[in-house]
Amino acid sequence: MSKDIAKRYAKALFDLASERKAVAETEQQLKAVVEVMNSTSELFVLFSAPNIDVSVKQAILRQAFEGEVSEIVLNTLLLLTERGRIRILPELENHFVRIVGEATGVTDAYVTTAFPLDEAGKQEVAAQFGQMLNKTIRVQNEVDASIIGGMKVRIGDVLYDGSLSGQLERIQKTLKTQVR
């Protein structure tokens, strides 16, 4: 249910941002706000607390974000707070990014590697997946030493697992099913 609500808010936000020719700016600011909110889990708890008056929550949001984000993003935050739906913000942001990607032909690839990718590595991943998907790919590199080697690439809801740890897991599953 919240997924459908988040989609509707994301679509409305996209339409408004498109109308004002502020899609890229809105996308950036939305990502930044979600990052701030996620970095302090107490913020979502605070803004979801029923015993705190909505006007107090909105005053906190204004103080934190006014002048830092556009009117579009600030008003979205205020509306979500007023309607008791601030918790859907991360999901709204995901849907917004997806809608922007569909409209522009650009999509994000979240690439997890054991070591940081240099710019040439990011460009190669973008080129390979861009050609495969016929889209322009923006690479976001995340480092996770537990994958040992190779990489995992998540684009939308699809995960391409070329990691060494993933290959070892698949071998282990195969061996377990054959031994039985």
PyMOL CGO cylinders between C-alpha atoms (Angstrom):
from pymol import cmd
from pymol.cgo import CYLINDER

trace = [
    CYLINDER, 0.00, 0.00, 0.00, 2.72, 2.50, 0.96, 0.3, 1, 1, 1, 1, 1, 1,
    CYLINDER, 2.72, 2.50, 0.96, 4.49, 1.55, -2.28, 0.3, 1, 1, 1, 1, 1, 1,
    CYLINDER, 4.49, 1.55, -2.28, 1.48, 2.73, -4.31, 0.3, 1, 1, 1, 1, 1, 1,
    CYLINDER, 1.48, 2.73, -4.31, 1.24, 5.91, -2.26, 0.3, 1, 1, 1, 1, 1, 1,
    CYLINDER, 1.24, 5.91, -2.26, 4.97, 6.59, -2.72, 0.3, 1, 1, 1, 1, 1, 1,
    CYLINDER, 4.97, 6.59, -2.72, 4.58, 6.06, -6.49, 0.3, 1, 1, 1, 1, 1, 1,
    CYLINDER, 4.58, 6.06, -6.49, 1.73, 8.57, -6.66, 0.3, 1, 1, 1, 1, 1, 1,
    CYLINDER, 1.73, 8.57, -6.66, 3.69, 11.18, -4.71, 0.3, 1, 1, 1, 1, 1, 1,
    CYLINDER, 3.69, 11.18, -4.71, 6.77, 10.54, -6.88, 0.3, 1, 1, 1, 1, 1, 1,
    CYLINDER, 6.77, 10.54, -6.88, 4.74, 10.94, -10.08, 0.3, 1, 1, 1, 1, 1, 1,
    CYLINDER, 4.74, 10.94, -10.08, 3.15, 14.18, -8.83, 0.3, 1, 1, 1, 1, 1, 1,
    CYLINDER, 3.15, 14.18, -8.83, 6.56, 15.49, -7.76, 0.3, 1, 1, 1, 1, 1, 1,
    CYLINDER, 6.56, 15.49, -7.76, 8.03, 14.58, -11.15, 0.3, 1, 1, 1, 1, 1, 1,
    CYLINDER, 8.03, 14.58, -11.15, 5.19, 16.33, -12.98, 0.3, 1, 1, 1, 1, 1, 1,
    CYLINDER, 5.19, 16.33, -12.98, 5.66, 19.48, -10.90, 0.3, 1, 1, 1, 1, 1, 1,
    CYLINDER, 5.66, 19.48, -10.90, 9.47, 19.42, -11.27, 0.3, 1, 1, 1, 1, 1, 1,
    CYLINDER, 9.47, 19.42, -11.27, 9.11, 18.89, -15.04, 0.3, 1, 1, 1, 1, 1, 1,
    CYLINDER, 9.11, 18.89, -15.04, 6.70, 21.78, -15.31, 0.3, 1, 1, 1, 1, 1, 1,
    CYLINDER, 6.70, 21.78, -15.31, 9.21, 24.02, -13.53, 0.3, 1, 1, 1, 1, 1, 1,
    CYLINDER, 9.21, 24.02, -13.53, 12.17, 22.53, -15.43, 0.3, 1, 1, 1, 1, 1, 1,
    CYLINDER, 12.17, 22.53, -15.43, 13.79, 21.46, -12.17, 0.3, 1, 1, 1, 1, 1, 1,
    CYLINDER, 13.79, 21.46, -12.17, 13.91, 17.67, -12.48, 0.3, 1, 1, 1, 1, 1, 1,
    CYLINDER, 13.91, 17.67, -12.48, 17.68, 17.24, -12.04, 0.3, 1, 1, 1, 1, 1, 1,
    CYLINDER, 17.68, 17.24, -12.04, 17.79, 19.71, -9.15, 0.3, 1, 1, 1, 1, 1, 1,
    CYLINDER, 17.79, 19.71, -9.15, 14.82, 18.01, -7.46, 0.3, 1, 1, 1, 1, 1, 1,
    CYLINDER, 14.82, 18.01, -7.46, 16.39, 14.58, -7.88, 0.3, 1, 1, 1, 1, 1, 1,
    CYLINDER, 16.39, 14.58, -7.88, 19.67, 15.73, -6.32, 0.3, 1, 1, 1, 1, 1, 1,
    CYLINDER, 19.67, 15.73, -6.32, 17.98, 17.48, -3.43, 0.3, 1, 1, 1, 1, 1, 1,
    CYLINDER, 17.98, 17.48, -3.43, 15.64, 14.57, -2.74, 0.3, 1, 1, 1, 1, 1, 1,
    CYLINDER, 15.64, 14.57, -2.74, 18.62, 12.20, -2.59, 0.3, 1, 1, 1, 1, 1, 1,
    CYLINDER, 18.62, 12.20, -2.59, 20.42, 14.57, -0.20, 0.3, 1, 1, 1, 1, 1, 1,
    CYLINDER, 20.42, 14.57, -0.20, 17.38, 14.89, 2.09, 0.3, 1, 1, 1, 1, 1, 1,
    CYLINDER, 17.38, 14.89, 2.09, 16.91, 11.11, 2.23, 0.3, 1, 1, 1, 1, 1, 1,
    CYLINDER, 16.91, 11.11, 2.23, 20.61, 10.70, 3.00, 0.3, 1, 1, 1, 1, 1, 1,
    CYLINDER, 20.61, 10.70, 3.00, 20.31, 13.18, 5.89, 0.3, 1, 1, 1, 1, 1, 1,
    CYLINDER, 20.31, 13.18, 5.89, 17.16, 11.50, 7.20, 0.3, 1, 1, 1, 1, 1, 1,
    CYLINDER, 17.16, 11.50, 7.20, 18.71, 8.02, 6.93, 0.3, 1, 1, 1, 1, 1, 1,
    CYLINDER, 18.71, 8.02, 6.93, 21.91, 9.11, 8.66, 0.3, 1, 1, 1, 1, 1, 1,
    CYLINDER, 21.91, 9.11, 8.66, 19.92, 9.86, 11.80, 0.3, 1, 1, 1, 1, 1, 1,
    CYLINDER, 19.92, 9.86, 11.80, 17.22, 7.23, 12.31, 0.3, 1, 1, 1, 1, 1, 1,
    CYLINDER, 17.22, 7.23, 12.31, 15.74, 9.29, 15.14, 0.3, 1, 1, 1, 1, 1, 1,
    CYLINDER, 15.74, 9.29, 15.14, 14.55, 11.85, 12.58, 0.3, 1, 1, 1, 1, 1, 1,
    CYLINDER, 14.55, 11.85, 12.58, 12.01, 9.45, 11.05, 0.3, 1, 1, 1, 1, 1, 1,
    CYLINDER, 12.01, 9.45, 11.05, 10.88, 8.49, 14.56, 0.3, 1, 1, 1, 1, 1, 1,
    CYLINDER, 10.88, 8.49, 14.56, 10.52, 12.17, 15.50, 0.3, 1, 1, 1, 1, 1, 1,
    CYLINDER, 10.52, 12.17, 15.50, 8.56, 13.07, 12.37, 0.3, 1, 1, 1, 1, 1, 1,
    CYLINDER, 8.56, 13.07, 12.37, 6.33, 9.99, 12.73, 0.3, 1, 1, 1, 1, 1, 1,
    CYLINDER, 6.33, 9.99, 12.73, 5.55, 10.54, 16.43, 0.3, 1, 1, 1, 1, 1, 1,
    CYLINDER, 5.55, 10.54, 16.43, 1.80, 11.16, 16.84, 0.3, 1, 1, 1, 1, 1, 1,
    CYLINDER, 1.80, 11.16, 16.84, 2.26, 13.05, 20.12, 0.3, 1, 1, 1, 1, 1, 1,
    CYLINDER, 2.26, 13.05, 20.12, 4.29, 15.83, 18.48, 0.3, 1, 1, 1, 1, 1, 1,
    CYLINDER, 4.29, 15.83, 18.48, 2.18, 18.51, 16.83, 0.3, 1, 1, 1, 1, 1, 1,
    CYLINDER, 2.18, 18.51, 16.83, 2.44, 18.71, 13.03, 0.3, 1, 1, 1, 1, 1, 1,
    CYLINDER, 2.44, 18.71, 13.03, 3.25, 22.44, 13.19, 0.3, 1, 1, 1, 1, 1, 1,
    CYLINDER, 3.25, 22.44, 13.19, 6.28, 21.66, 15.39, 0.3, 1, 1, 1, 1, 1, 1,
    CYLINDER, 6.28, 21.66, 15.39, 7.48, 19.02, 12.93, 0.3, 1, 1, 1, 1, 1, 1,
    CYLINDER, 7.48, 19.02, 12.93, 7.02, 21.40, 10.02, 0.3, 1, 1, 1, 1, 1, 1,
    CYLINDER, 7.02, 21.40, 10.02, 8.89, 24.16, 11.85, 0.3, 1, 1, 1, 1, 1, 1,
    CYLINDER, 8.89, 24.16, 11.85, 11.82, 21.77, 12.36, 0.3, 1, 1, 1, 1, 1, 1,
    CYLINDER, 11.82, 21.77, 12.36, 11.78, 20.87, 8.66, 0.3, 1, 1, 1, 1, 1, 1,
    CYLINDER, 11.78, 20.87, 8.66, 11.68, 24.52, 7.64, 0.3, 1, 1, 1, 1, 1, 1,
    CYLINDER, 11.68, 24.52, 7.64, 14.57, 25.34, 9.96, 0.3, 1, 1, 1, 1, 1, 1,
    CYLINDER, 14.57, 25.34, 9.96, 16.62, 22.42, 8.65, 0.3, 1, 1, 1, 1, 1, 1,
    CYLINDER, 16.62, 22.42, 8.65, 15.93, 22.68, 4.93, 0.3, 1, 1, 1, 1, 1, 1,
    CYLINDER, 15.93, 22.68, 4.93, 14.62, 26.15, 4.02, 0.3, 1, 1, 1, 1, 1, 1,
    CYLINDER, 14.62, 26.15, 4.02, 17.16, 27.80, 1.74, 0.3, 1, 1, 1, 1, 1, 1,
    CYLINDER, 17.16, 27.80, 1.74, 18.95, 24.46, 1.33, 0.3, 1, 1, 1, 1, 1, 1,
    CYLINDER, 18.95, 24.46, 1.33, 16.39, 22.82, -0.95, 0.3, 1, 1, 1, 1, 1, 1,
    CYLINDER, 16.39, 22.82, -0.95, 13.93, 24.13, -3.51, 0.3, 1, 1, 1, 1, 1, 1,
    CYLINDER, 13.93, 24.13, -3.51, 10.40, 25.13, -2.66, 0.3, 1, 1, 1, 1, 1, 1,
    CYLINDER, 10.40, 25.13, -2.66, 9.18, 21.98, -4.46, 0.3, 1, 1, 1, 1, 1, 1,
    CYLINDER, 9.18, 21.98, -4.46, 11.18, 19.64, -2.23, 0.3, 1, 1, 1, 1, 1, 1,
    CYLINDER, 11.18, 19.64, -2.23, 10.43, 21.56, 0.97, 0.3, 1, 1, 1, 1, 1, 1,
    CYLINDER, 10.43, 21.56, 0.97, 6.70, 21.62, 0.23, 0.3, 1, 1, 1, 1, 1, 1,
    CYLINDER, 6.70, 21.62, 0.23, 6.79, 17.87, -0.46, 0.3, 1, 1, 1, 1, 1, 1,
    CYLINDER, 6.79, 17.87, -0.46, 8.42, 17.28, 2.94, 0.3, 1, 1, 1, 1, 1, 1,
    CYLINDER, 8.42, 17.28, 2.94, 5.86, 19.52, 4.64, 0.3, 1, 1, 1, 1, 1, 1,
    CYLINDER, 5.86, 19.52, 4.64, 2.96, 17.76, 2.90, 0.3, 1, 1, 1, 1, 1, 1,
    CYLINDER, 2.96, 17.76, 2.90, 4.26, 14.30, 3.80, 0.3, 1, 1, 1, 1, 1, 1,
    CYLINDER, 4.26, 14.30, 3.80, 4.61, 15.42, 7.41, 0.3, 1, 1, 1, 1, 1, 1,
    CYLINDER, 4.61, 15.42, 7.41, 1.13, 16.94, 7.48, 0.3, 1, 1, 1, 1, 1, 1,
    CYLINDER, 1.13, 16.94, 7.48, -0.38, 13.71, 6.17, 0.3, 1, 1, 1, 1, 1, 1,
    CYLINDER, -0.38, 13.71, 6.17, 1.68, 11.49, 8.47, 0.3, 1, 1, 1, 1, 1, 1,
    CYLINDER, 1.68, 11.49, 8.47, 3.55, 9.89, 5.58, 0.3, 1, 1, 1, 1, 1, 1,
    CYLINDER, 3.55, 9.89, 5.58, 7.14, 11.06, 6.05, 0.3, 1, 1, 1, 1, 1, 1,
    CYLINDER, 7.14, 11.06, 6.05, 8.25, 7.42, 6.43, 0.3, 1, 1, 1, 1, 1, 1,
    CYLINDER, 8.25, 7.42, 6.43, 7.59, 6.83, 2.71, 0.3, 1, 1, 1, 1, 1, 1,
    CYLINDER, 7.59, 6.83, 2.71, 10.23, 9.41, 1.76, 0.3, 1, 1, 1, 1, 1, 1,
    CYLINDER, 10.23, 9.41, 1.76, 12.99, 6.87, 0.88, 0.3, 1, 1, 1, 1, 1, 1,
    CYLINDER, 12.99, 6.87, 0.88, 10.53, 4.88, -1.24, 0.3, 1, 1, 1, 1, 1, 1,
    CYLINDER, 10.53, 4.88, -1.24, 9.27, 8.09, -2.87, 0.3, 1, 1, 1, 1, 1, 1,
    CYLINDER, 9.27, 8.09, -2.87, 12.86, 9.00, -3.72, 0.3, 1, 1, 1, 1, 1, 1,
    CYLINDER, 12.86, 9.00, -3.72, 13.46, 5.56, -5.29, 0.3, 1, 1, 1, 1, 1, 1,
    CYLINDER, 13.46, 5.56, -5.29, 10.34, 5.89, -7.45, 0.3, 1, 1, 1, 1, 1, 1,
    CYLINDER, 10.34, 5.89, -7.45, 11.23, 9.47, -8.40, 0.3, 1, 1, 1, 1, 1, 1,
    CYLINDER, 11.23, 9.47, -8.40, 14.70, 8.38, -9.56, 0.3, 1, 1, 1, 1, 1, 1,
    CYLINDER, 14.70, 8.38, -9.56, 13.13, 5.56, -11.56, 0.3, 1, 1, 1, 1, 1, 1,
    CYLINDER, 13.13, 5.56, -11.56, 10.62, 7.90, -13.21, 0.3, 1, 1, 1, 1, 1, 1,
    CYLINDER, 10.62, 7.90, -13.21, 13.40, 10.35, -14.08, 0.3, 1, 1, 1, 1, 1, 1,
    CYLINDER, 13.40, 10.35, -14.08, 15.43, 7.48, -15.54, 0.3, 1, 1, 1, 1, 1, 1,
    CYLINDER, 15.43, 7.48, -15.54, 12.52, 6.31, -17.68, 0.3, 1, 1, 1, 1, 1, 1,
    CYLINDER, 12.52, 6.31, -17.68, 11.92, 9.84, -18.94, 0.3, 1, 1, 1, 1, 1, 1,
    CYLINDER, 11.92, 9.84, -18.94, 15.56, 10.61, -19.72, 0.3, 1, 1, 1, 1, 1, 1,
    CYLINDER, 15.56, 10.61, -19.72, 16.93, 7.18, -20.64, 0.3, 1, 1, 1, 1, 1, 1,
    CYLINDER, 16.93, 7.18, -20.64, 19.41, 7.44, -17.77, 0.3, 1, 1, 1, 1, 1, 1,
    CYLINDER, 19.41, 7.44, -17.77, 19.51, 4.89, -14.98, 0.3, 1, 1, 1, 1, 1, 1,
    CYLINDER, 19.51, 4.89, -14.98, 21.69, 4.29, -11.95, 0.3, 1, 1, 1, 1, 1, 1,
    CYLINDER, 21.69, 4.29, -11.95, 23.81, 1.19, -11.55, 0.3, 1, 1, 1, 1, 1, 1,
    CYLINDER, 23.81, 1.19, -11.55, 24.88, 0.42, -8.00, 0.3, 1, 1, 1, 1, 1, 1,
    CYLINDER, 24.88, 0.42, -8.00, 28.15, -1.43, -8.42, 0.3, 1, 1, 1, 1, 1, 1,
    CYLINDER, 28.15, -1.43, -8.42, 29.55, -3.24, -5.39, 0.3, 1, 1, 1, 1, 1, 1,
    CYLINDER, 29.55, -3.24, -5.39, 33.22, -4.20, -5.56, 0.3, 1, 1, 1, 1, 1, 1,
    CYLINDER, 33.22, -4.20, -5.56, 35.83, -5.39, -3.07, 0.3, 1, 1, 1, 1, 1, 1,
    CYLINDER, 35.83, -5.39, -3.07, 37.95, -2.34, -3.89, 0.3, 1, 1, 1, 1, 1, 1,
    CYLINDER, 37.95, -2.34, -3.89, 37.00, 1.14, -5.17, 0.3, 1, 1, 1, 1, 1, 1,
    CYLINDER, 37.00, 1.14, -5.17, 36.58, 1.46, -8.94, 0.3, 1, 1, 1, 1, 1, 1,
    CYLINDER, 36.58, 1.46, -8.94, 38.64, 4.13, -10.67, 0.3, 1, 1, 1, 1, 1, 1,
    CYLINDER, 38.64, 4.13, -10.67, 37.03, 6.39, -13.27, 0.3, 1, 1, 1, 1, 1, 1,
    CYLINDER, 37.03, 6.39, -13.27, 38.06, 4.10, -16.15, 0.3, 1, 1, 1, 1, 1, 1,
    CYLINDER, 38.06, 4.10, -16.15, 36.46, 1.12, -14.39, 0.3, 1, 1, 1, 1, 1, 1,
    CYLINDER, 36.46, 1.12, -14.39, 33.23, 3.04, -13.84, 0.3, 1, 1, 1, 1, 1, 1,
    CYLINDER, 33.23, 3.04, -13.84, 33.18, 4.08, -17.49, 0.3, 1, 1, 1, 1, 1, 1,
    CYLINDER, 33.18, 4.08, -17.49, 33.70, 0.49, -18.63, 0.3, 1, 1, 1, 1, 1, 1,
    CYLINDER, 33.70, 0.49, -18.63, 30.85, -0.77, -16.45, 0.3, 1, 1, 1, 1, 1, 1,
    CYLINDER, 30.85, -0.77, -16.45, 28.64, 2.07, -17.73, 0.3, 1, 1, 1, 1, 1, 1,
    CYLINDER, 28.64, 2.07, -17.73, 29.53, 1.25, -21.34, 0.3, 1, 1, 1, 1, 1, 1,
    CYLINDER, 29.53, 1.25, -21.34, 28.94, -2.51, -20.99, 0.3, 1, 1, 1, 1, 1, 1,
    CYLINDER, 28.94, -2.51, -20.99, 25.60, -2.23, -19.21, 0.3, 1, 1, 1, 1, 1, 1,
    CYLINDER, 25.60, -2.23, -19.21, 24.56, 0.80, -21.24, 0.3, 1, 1, 1, 1, 1, 1,
    CYLINDER, 24.56, 0.80, -21.24, 25.02, -1.17, -24.46, 0.3, 1, 1, 1, 1, 1, 1,
    CYLINDER, 25.02, -1.17, -24.46, 23.23, -4.20, -23.01, 0.3, 1, 1, 1, 1, 1, 1,
    CYLINDER, 23.23, -4.20, -23.01, 20.24, -2.17, -21.76, 0.3, 1, 1, 1, 1, 1, 1,
    CYLINDER, 20.24, -2.17, -21.76, 20.30, 0.55, -24.42, 0.3, 1, 1, 1, 1, 1, 1,
    CYLINDER, 20.30, 0.55, -24.42, 20.40, 3.26, -21.73, 0.3, 1, 1, 1, 1, 1, 1,
    CYLINDER, 20.40, 3.26, -21.73, 22.85, 5.75, -20.34, 0.3, 1, 1, 1, 1, 1, 1,
    CYLINDER, 22.85, 5.75, -20.34, 24.20, 4.37, -17.06, 0.3, 1, 1, 1, 1, 1, 1,
    CYLINDER, 24.20, 4.37, -17.06, 25.38, 6.37, -14.04, 0.3, 1, 1, 1, 1, 1, 1,
    CYLINDER, 25.38, 6.37, -14.04, 27.65, 4.23, -11.88, 0.3, 1, 1, 1, 1, 1, 1,
    CYLINDER, 27.65, 4.23, -11.88, 27.48, 4.50, -8.10, 0.3, 1, 1, 1, 1, 1, 1,
    CYLINDER, 27.48, 4.50, -8.10, 30.35, 2.48, -6.59, 0.3, 1, 1, 1, 1, 1, 1,
    CYLINDER, 30.35, 2.48, -6.59, 30.00, 0.86, -3.17, 0.3, 1, 1, 1, 1, 1, 1,
    CYLINDER, 30.00, 0.86, -3.17, 32.87, -1.02, -1.55, 0.3, 1, 1, 1, 1, 1, 1,
    CYLINDER, 32.87, -1.02, -1.55, 32.25, -4.28, 0.31, 0.3, 1, 1, 1, 1, 1, 1,
    CYLINDER, 32.25, -4.28, 0.31, 35.31, -6.44, 0.98, 0.3, 1, 1, 1, 1, 1, 1,
    CYLINDER, 35.31, -6.44, 0.98, 33.11, -9.46, 1.77, 0.3, 1, 1, 1, 1, 1, 1,
    CYLINDER, 33.11, -9.46, 1.77, 32.43, -10.07, -1.93, 0.3, 1, 1, 1, 1, 1, 1,
    CYLINDER, 32.43, -10.07, -1.93, 36.14, -11.02, -2.22, 0.3, 1, 1, 1, 1, 1, 1,
    CYLINDER, 36.14, -11.02, -2.22, 36.46, -10.16, -5.92, 0.3, 1, 1, 1, 1, 1, 1,
    CYLINDER, 36.46, -10.16, -5.92, 34.44, -9.43, -9.03, 0.3, 1, 1, 1, 1, 1, 1,
    CYLINDER, 34.44, -9.43, -9.03, 31.37, -7.24, -8.71, 0.3, 1, 1, 1, 1, 1, 1,
    CYLINDER, 31.37, -7.24, -8.71, 27.66, -7.08, -8.08, 0.3, 1, 1, 1, 1, 1, 1,
    CYLINDER, 27.66, -7.08, -8.08, 25.66, -4.67, -10.21, 0.3, 1, 1, 1, 1, 1, 1,
    CYLINDER, 25.66, -4.67, -10.21, 22.12, -3.65, -9.24, 0.3, 1, 1, 1, 1, 1, 1,
    CYLINDER, 22.12, -3.65, -9.24, 20.09, -1.78, -11.83, 0.3, 1, 1, 1, 1, 1, 1,
    CYLINDER, 20.09, -1.78, -11.83, 16.52, -1.19, -10.75, 0.3, 1, 1, 1, 1, 1, 1,
    CYLINDER, 16.52, -1.19, -10.75, 15.21, -4.46, -9.36, 0.3, 1, 1, 1, 1, 1, 1,
    CYLINDER, 15.21, -4.46, -9.36, 17.75, -6.64, -11.19, 0.3, 1, 1, 1, 1, 1, 1,
    CYLINDER, 17.75, -6.64, -11.19, 20.96, -7.87, -9.57, 0.3, 1, 1, 1, 1, 1, 1,
    CYLINDER, 20.96, -7.87, -9.57, 23.83, -9.12, -11.74, 0.3, 1, 1, 1, 1, 1, 1,
    CYLINDER, 23.83, -9.12, -11.74, 26.09, -11.09, -9.40, 0.3, 1, 1, 1, 1, 1, 1,
    CYLINDER, 26.09, -11.09, -9.40, 29.57, -11.60, -10.82, 0.3, 1, 1, 1, 1, 1, 1,
    CYLINDER, 29.57, -11.60, -10.82, 31.21, -11.59, -7.41, 0.3, 1, 1, 1, 1, 1, 1,
    CYLINDER, 31.21, -11.59, -7.41, 33.56, -14.31, -6.23, 0.3, 1, 1, 1, 1, 1, 1,
    CYLINDER, 33.56, -14.31, -6.23, 31.47, -14.79, -3.08, 0.3, 1, 1, 1, 1, 1, 1,
    CYLINDER, 31.47, -14.79, -3.08, 28.36, -15.22, -5.25, 0.3, 1, 1, 1, 1, 1, 1,
    CYLINDER, 28.36, -15.22, -5.25, 30.10, -17.82, -7.41, 0.3, 1, 1, 1, 1, 1, 1,
    CYLINDER, 30.10, -17.82, -7.41, 31.25, -19.70, -4.30, 0.3, 1, 1, 1, 1, 1, 1,
    CYLINDER, 31.25, -19.70, -4.30, 27.67, -19.69, -2.96, 0.3, 1, 1, 1, 1, 1, 1,
    CYLINDER, 27.67, -19.69, -2.96, 26.34, -21.09, -6.24, 0.3, 1, 1, 1, 1, 1, 1,
    CYLINDER, 26.34, -21.09, -6.24, 29.01, -23.83, -6.25, 0.3, 1, 1, 1, 1, 1, 1,
    CYLINDER, 29.01, -23.83, -6.25, 28.17, -24.67, -2.64, 0.3, 1, 1, 1, 1, 1, 1,
    CYLINDER, 28.17, -24.67, -2.64, 24.43, -24.95, -3.46, 0.3, 1, 1, 1, 1, 1, 1,
    CYLINDER, 24.43, -24.95, -3.46, 25.18, -27.13, -6.47, 0.3, 1, 1, 1, 1, 1, 1,
    CYLINDER, 25.18, -27.13, -6.47, 27.37, -29.44, -4.41, 0.3, 1, 1, 1, 1, 1, 1,
    CYLINDER, 27.37, -29.44, -4.41, 24.76, -29.71, -1.66, 0.3, 1, 1, 1, 1, 1, 1,
    CYLINDER, 24.76, -29.71, -1.66, 22.01, -30.68, -4.11, 0.3, 1, 1, 1, 1, 1, 1,
    CYLINDER, 22.01, -30.68, -4.11, 24.25, -33.24, -5.88, 0.3, 1, 1, 1, 1, 1, 1,
    CYLINDER, 24.25, -33.24, -5.88, 25.49, -34.86, -2.66, 0.3, 1, 1, 1, 1, 1, 1,
    CYLINDER, 25.49, -34.86, -2.66, 21.97, -35.60, -1.40, 0.3, 1, 1, 1, 1, 1, 1,
]
cmd.load_cgo(trace, "trace")
